[in-house]
Amino acid sequence: MGTLLALASAVCYGLSDFVGGLVSRRAPFAAVALIGQGGGLLLALLLTPILSSGAVTPPPEVCRPRAGGPRRA
């Protein structure tokens, strides 16, 4: 799964870089960058619930000191 996600990420990066270069010839670069970042954020927000494997929780070693539990030396 990790390899497929890495490949998809590389394809998306290359495609956005190419298309961004083409579009920035006709439009101001700030507008192109803002629209590109907004599109990436929207895509990430849409795909996160689909591709996530559950809640991300820190390991107990991180939570224990903050919760007041005994610390290991």
MARTI-289066 format. One record per atom (N, C-alpha, C, O): residue in one letter; atom name; x, y, z. Coordinates in steps of 0.02 Angstrom, whole numbers, plus 50000, padded with zeros to 5 digits. Atoms other than C-alpha are relative to their C-alpha. Layout:
// residues N
+------+------+-------+-------+-------+
: type : atom :    xx :    yy :    zz :
+------+------+-------+-------+-------+
:    A :   CA :     X :     Y :     Z :
...
+------+------+-------+-------+-------+
//
This chain:
// residues 73
+------+------+-------+-------+-------+
: type : atom :    xx :    yy :    zz :
+------+------+-------+-------+-------+
:    M :    N : 50041 : 49940 : 50000 :
:    M :   CA : 50000 : 50000 : 50000 :
:    M :    C : 50043 : 50063 : 50000 :
:    M :    O : 50028 : 50112 : 49966 :
:    G :    N : 49955 : 49942 : 49997 :
:    G :   CA : 50142 : 50118 : 50042 :
:    G :    C : 50031 : 50017 : 49933 :
:    G :    O : 50039 : 50076 : 49916 :
:    T :    N : 49970 : 49989 : 50066 :
:    T :   CA : 50222 : 50094 : 49872 :
:    T :    C : 49950 : 50033 : 49952 :
:    T :    O : 49969 : 50078 : 49914 :
:    L :    N : 50051 : 49971 : 50044 :
:    L :   CA : 50060 : 50134 : 49782 :
:    L :    C : 49986 : 50073 : 50019 :
:    L :    O : 49977 : 50115 : 49975 :
:    L :    N : 50011 : 49931 : 49979 :
:    L :   CA : 50033 : 50291 : 49887 :
:    L :    C : 50059 : 50044 : 49980 :
:    L :    O : 50049 : 50102 : 49961 :
:    A :    N : 49941 : 49961 : 50020 :
:    A :   CA : 50211 : 50347 : 49852 :
:    A :    C : 49999 : 50013 : 49925 :
:    A :    O : 50016 : 50068 : 49902 :
:    L :    N : 50004 : 49991 : 50073 :
:    L :   CA : 50187 : 50319 : 49665 :
:    L :    C : 49946 : 50051 : 49983 :
:    L :    O : 49957 : 50094 : 49940 :
:    A :    N : 50053 : 49951 : 50012 :
:    A :   CA : 50022 : 50415 : 49668 :
:    A :    C : 50022 : 50070 : 50019 :
:    A :    O : 50006 : 50118 : 49985 :
:    S :    N : 49975 : 49935 : 49979 :
:    S :   CA : 50106 : 50556 : 49763 :
:    S :    C : 50048 : 50029 : 49949 :
:    S :    O : 50045 : 50088 : 49933 :
:    A :    N : 49952 : 49977 : 50050 :
:    A :   CA : 50247 : 50566 : 49636 :
:    A :    C : 49965 : 50022 : 49936 :
:    A :    O : 49984 : 50072 : 49906 :
:    V :    N : 50038 : 49982 : 50061 :
:    V :   CA : 50125 : 50568 : 49490 :
:    V :    C : 49963 : 50066 : 50011 :
:    V :    O : 49964 : 50110 : 49967 :
:    C :    N : 50036 : 49938 : 49986 :
:    C :   CA : 50020 : 50704 : 49572 :
:    C :    C : 50047 : 50060 : 50003 :
:    C :    O : 50031 : 50114 : 49978 :
:    Y :    N : 49951 : 49945 : 49996 :
:    Y :   CA : 50174 : 50809 : 49610 :
:    Y :    C : 50024 : 50020 : 49931 :
:    Y :    O : 50026 : 50079 : 49914 :
:    G :    N : 49976 : 49985 : 50067 :
:    G :   CA : 50241 : 50795 : 49433 :
:    G :    C : 49947 : 50033 : 49957 :
:    G :    O : 49961 : 50080 : 49920 :
:    L :    N : 50055 : 49972 : 50039 :
:    L :   CA : 50072 : 50831 : 49355 :
:    L :    C : 49984 : 50072 : 50022 :
:    L :    O : 49974 : 50115 : 49980 :
:    S :    N : 50015 : 49932 : 49977 :
:    S :   CA : 50040 : 50982 : 49465 :
:    S :    C : 50056 : 50048 : 49983 :
:    S :    O : 50044 : 50107 : 49969 :
:    D :    N : 49944 : 49957 : 50018 :
:    D :   CA : 50214 : 51050 : 49432 :
:    D :    C : 49996 : 50019 : 49926 :
:    D :    O : 50008 : 50077 : 49908 :
:    F :    N : 50005 : 49988 : 50072 :
:    F :   CA : 50190 : 51033 : 49244 :
:    F :    C : 49942 : 50047 : 49984 :
:    F :    O : 49951 : 50097 : 49948 :
:    V :    N : 50060 : 49959 : 50014 :
:    V :   CA : 50014 : 51105 : 49240 :
:    V :    C : 50007 : 50069 : 50031 :
:    V :    O : 49987 : 50119 : 50001 :
:    G :    N : 49990 : 49935 : 49969 :
:    G :   CA : 50061 : 51243 : 49362 :
:    G :    C : 50045 : 50045 : 49958 :
:    G :    O : 50034 : 50105 : 49954 :
:    G :    N : 49956 : 49962 : 50044 :
:    G :   CA : 50201 : 51297 : 49246 :
:    G :    C : 49964 : 50026 : 49939 :
:    G :    O : 49975 : 50082 : 49917 :
:    L :    N : 50038 : 49978 : 50059 :
:    L :   CA : 50084 : 51303 : 49097 :
:    L :    C : 49950 : 50056 : 50018 :
:    L :    O : 49945 : 50105 : 49982 :
:    V :    N : 50052 : 49951 : 49981 :
:    V :   CA : 49947 : 51398 : 49189 :
:    V :    C : 50031 : 50066 : 50022 :
:    V :    O : 50002 : 50119 : 50012 :
:    S :    N : 49970 : 49938 : 49975 :
:    S :   CA : 50067 : 51523 : 49268 :
:    S :    C : 50025 : 50045 : 49944 :
:    S :    O : 50044 : 50102 : 49957 :
:    R :    N : 49982 : 49956 : 50056 :
:    R :   CA : 50111 : 51587 : 49095 :
:    R :    C : 49943 : 50049 : 49985 :
:    R :    O : 49955 : 50105 : 49961 :
:    R :    N : 50059 : 49959 : 50016 :
:    R :   CA : 49934 : 51656 : 49078 :
:    R :    C : 49971 : 50036 : 50060 :
:    R :    O : 49937 : 50086 : 50052 :
:    A :    N : 50030 : 49973 : 49939 :
:    A :   CA : 49887 : 51694 : 49259 :
:    A :    C : 50056 : 50020 : 50048 :
:    A :    O : 50111 : 49994 : 50043 :
:    P :    N : 49950 : 49982 : 49949 :
:    P :   CA : 49979 : 51776 : 49405 :
:    P :    C : 50020 : 49939 : 50041 :
:    P :    O : 49978 : 49897 : 50058 :
:    F :    N : 49976 : 50060 : 49966 :
:    F :   CA : 50087 : 51651 : 49496 :
:    F :    C : 49969 : 49992 : 50069 :
:    F :    O : 49959 : 49936 : 50092 :
:    A :    N : 50030 : 50004 : 49933 :
:    A :   CA : 50010 : 51694 : 49666 :
:    A :    C : 49931 : 49967 : 49996 :
:    A :    O : 49913 : 49926 : 50039 :
:    A :    N : 50066 : 50031 : 50008 :
:    A :   CA : 49837 : 51647 : 49603 :
:    A :    C : 50006 : 49925 : 49984 :
:    A :    O : 49968 : 49884 : 50010 :
:    V :    N : 49989 : 50071 : 50017 :
:    V :   CA : 49902 : 51484 : 49529 :
:    V :    C : 50022 : 49961 : 50062 :
:    V :    O : 49997 : 49906 : 50074 :
:    A :    N : 49976 : 50034 : 49939 :
:    A :   CA : 49992 : 51440 : 49691 :
:    A :    C : 49943 : 49992 : 50050 :
:    A :    O : 49937 : 49940 : 50082 :
:    L :    N : 50055 : 50003 : 49952 :
:    L :   CA : 49840 : 51481 : 49797 :
:    L :    C : 49948 : 49947 : 49980 :
:    L :    O : 49925 : 49909 : 50021 :
:    I :    N : 50048 : 50049 : 50024 :
:    I :   CA : 49723 : 51378 : 49690 :
:    I :    C : 50029 : 49929 : 50005 :
:    I :    O : 49993 : 49882 : 50023 :
:    G :    N : 49968 : 50066 : 49995 :
:    G :   CA : 49848 : 51233 : 49685 :
:    G :    C : 50002 : 49976 : 50072 :
:    G :    O : 49988 : 49917 : 50085 :
:    Q :    N : 49998 : 50020 : 49930 :
:    Q :   CA : 49868 : 51232 : 49874 :
:    Q :    C : 49931 : 49985 : 50026 :
:    Q :    O : 49921 : 49937 : 50064 :
:    G :    N : 50069 : 50013 : 49979 :
:    G :   CA : 49681 : 51244 : 49901 :
:    G :    C : 49975 : 49934 : 49972 :
:    G :    O : 49940 : 49897 : 50007 :
:    G :    N : 50021 : 50064 : 50029 :
:    G :   CA : 49652 : 51099 : 49782 :
:    G :    C : 50033 : 49941 : 50035 :
:    G :    O : 50001 : 49889 : 50046 :
:    G :    N : 49966 : 50053 : 49963 :
:    G :   CA : 49782 : 50994 : 49871 :
:    G :    C : 49971 : 49988 : 50068 :
:    G :    O : 49963 : 49931 : 50090 :
:    L :    N : 50031 : 50006 : 49934 :
:    L :   CA : 49705 : 51031 : 50040 :
:    L :    C : 49932 : 49967 : 49994 :
:    L :    O : 49915 : 49923 : 50034 :
:    L :    N : 50066 : 50030 : 50010 :
:    L :   CA : 49532 : 50988 : 49976 :
:    L :    C : 50005 : 49925 : 49985 :
:    L :    O : 49967 : 49885 : 50012 :
:    L :    N : 49990 : 50071 : 50017 :
:    L :   CA : 49594 : 50824 : 49901 :
:    L :    C : 50022 : 49961 : 50062 :
:    L :    O : 49998 : 49905 : 50073 :
:    A :    N : 49977 : 50034 : 49940 :
:    A :   CA : 49683 : 50779 : 50063 :
:    A :    C : 49943 : 49991 : 50050 :
:    A :    O : 49937 : 49939 : 50082 :
:    L :    N : 50057 : 50005 : 49954 :
:    L :   CA : 49528 : 50816 : 50166 :
:    L :    C : 49949 : 49949 : 49977 :
:    L :    O : 49917 : 49915 : 50017 :
:    L :    N : 50047 : 50049 : 50026 :
:    L :   CA : 49421 : 50710 : 50051 :
:    L :    C : 50026 : 49928 : 50006 :
:    L :    O : 49987 : 49883 : 50019 :
:    L :    N : 49972 : 50067 : 50001 :
:    L :   CA : 49539 : 50561 : 50046 :
:    L :    C : 50020 : 49974 : 50069 :
:    L :    O : 50026 : 49913 : 50078 :
:    T :    N : 49978 : 50023 : 49934 :
:    T :   CA : 49591 : 50556 : 50229 :
:    T :    C : 49951 : 49952 : 50033 :
:    T :    O : 49973 : 49900 : 50058 :
:    P :    N : 50045 : 50049 : 49969 :
:    P :   CA : 49432 : 50473 : 50294 :
:    P :    C : 49997 : 49933 : 49963 :
:    P :    O : 49984 : 49880 : 49993 :
:    I :    N : 50004 : 50061 : 50040 :
:    I :   CA : 49438 : 50347 : 50152 :
:    I :    C : 50062 : 49957 : 50010 :
:    I :    O : 50058 : 49895 : 50017 :
:    L :    N : 49937 : 50037 : 49998 :
:    L :   CA : 49622 : 50298 : 50166 :
:    L :    C : 50028 : 49990 : 50070 :
:    L :    O : 50074 : 49950 : 50078 :
:    S :    N : 49972 : 50007 : 49933 :
:    S :   CA : 49651 : 50314 : 50354 :
:    S :    C : 49980 : 49933 : 50030 :
:    S :    O : 49927 : 49906 : 50015 :
:    S :    N : 50013 : 50065 : 49970 :
:    S :   CA : 49661 : 50155 : 50456 :
:    S :    C : 49972 : 50007 : 50070 :
:    S :    O : 49969 : 49957 : 50106 :
:    G :    N : 50028 : 49990 : 49933 :
:    G :   CA : 49586 : 50230 : 50613 :
:    G :    C : 50031 : 50061 : 50033 :
:    G :    O : 50067 : 50100 : 50001 :
:    A :    N : 49975 : 49943 : 49962 :
:    A :   CA : 49628 : 50355 : 50747 :
:    A :    C : 50075 : 49993 : 50011 :
:    A :    O : 50100 : 49939 : 50025 :
:    V :    N : 49929 : 49999 : 49988 :
:    V :   CA : 49810 : 50404 : 50763 :
:    V :    C : 50011 : 50019 : 50073 :
:    V :    O : 49991 : 50073 : 50095 :
:    T :    N : 49987 : 49987 : 49929 :
:    T :   CA : 49866 : 50392 : 50944 :
:    T :    C : 50074 : 49993 : 50012 :
:    T :    O : 50107 : 49950 : 49983 :
:    P :    N : 49929 : 50005 : 49984 :
:    P :   CA : 50038 : 50423 : 51016 :
:    P :    C : 50014 : 49938 : 50043 :
:    P :    O : 49968 : 49913 : 50076 :
:    P :    N : 49984 : 50058 : 49959 :
:    P :   CA : 50129 : 50279 : 51100 :
:    P :    C : 49995 : 50017 : 50074 :
:    P :    O : 49999 : 50075 : 50093 :
:    P :    N : 50009 : 49988 : 49929 :
:    P :   CA : 50106 : 50258 : 51288 :
:    P :    C : 50058 : 50038 : 50032 :
:    P :    O : 50048 : 50073 : 50081 :
:    E :    N : 49943 : 49965 : 49972 :
:    E :   CA : 50282 : 50323 : 51321 :
:    E :    C : 49992 : 50076 : 49996 :
:    E :    O : 50021 : 50113 : 50036 :
:    V :    N : 50010 : 49928 : 50008 :
:    V :   CA : 50226 : 50493 : 51261 :
:    V :    C : 49945 : 50024 : 50046 :
:    V :    O : 49950 : 50078 : 50075 :
:    C :    N : 50057 : 49979 : 49960 :
:    C :   CA : 50061 : 50499 : 51356 :
:    C :    C : 50013 : 49994 : 50075 :
:    C :    O : 49987 : 50034 : 50114 :
:    R :    N : 49991 : 50013 : 49929 :
:    R :   CA : 50121 : 50430 : 51523 :
:    R :    C : 50027 : 50060 : 50039 :
:    R :    O : 49998 : 50076 : 50091 :
:    P :    N : 49976 : 49943 : 49960 :
:    P :   CA : 50226 : 50580 : 51580 :
:    P :    C : 49949 : 50057 : 50006 :
:    P :    O : 49945 : 50089 : 50058 :
:    R :    N : 50049 : 49947 : 49997 :
:    R :   CA : 50088 : 50702 : 51537 :
:    R :    C : 49940 : 49981 : 50044 :
:    R :    O : 49907 : 50025 : 50071 :
:    A :    N : 50057 : 50022 : 49961 :
:    A :   CA : 49957 : 50597 : 51626 :
:    A :    C : 50018 : 49992 : 50074 :
:    A :    O : 49974 : 49977 : 50115 :
:    G :    N : 49980 : 50005 : 49930 :
:    G :   CA : 50058 : 50595 : 51787 :
:    G :    C : 50020 : 49931 : 50021 :
:    G :    O : 50029 : 49918 : 50081 :
:    G :    N : 49980 : 50068 : 49983 :
:    G :   CA : 50107 : 50413 : 51778 :
:    G :    C : 50075 : 49996 : 50015 :
:    G :    O : 50110 : 50045 : 50007 :
:    P :    N : 49929 : 50007 : 49984 :
:    P :   CA : 50276 : 50343 : 51830 :
:    P :    C : 50043 : 50007 : 49938 :
:    P :    O : 50024 : 49984 : 49884 :
:    R :    N : 49954 : 49989 : 50056 :
:    R :   CA : 50422 : 50392 : 51720 :
:    R :    C : 50056 : 49948 : 50003 :
:    R :    O : 50078 : 49928 : 50057 :
:    R :    N : 49944 : 50045 : 50004 :
:    R :   CA : 50556 : 50274 : 51661 :
:    R :    C : 50064 : 50041 : 49993 :
:    R :    O : 50064 : 50094 : 49962 :
:    A :    N : 49936 : 49965 : 50004 :
:    A :   CA : 50736 : 50325 : 51679 :
:    A :    C : 50038 : 49982 : 49938 :
:    A :    O : 50093 : 50007 : 49926 :
+------+------+-------+-------+-------+
//
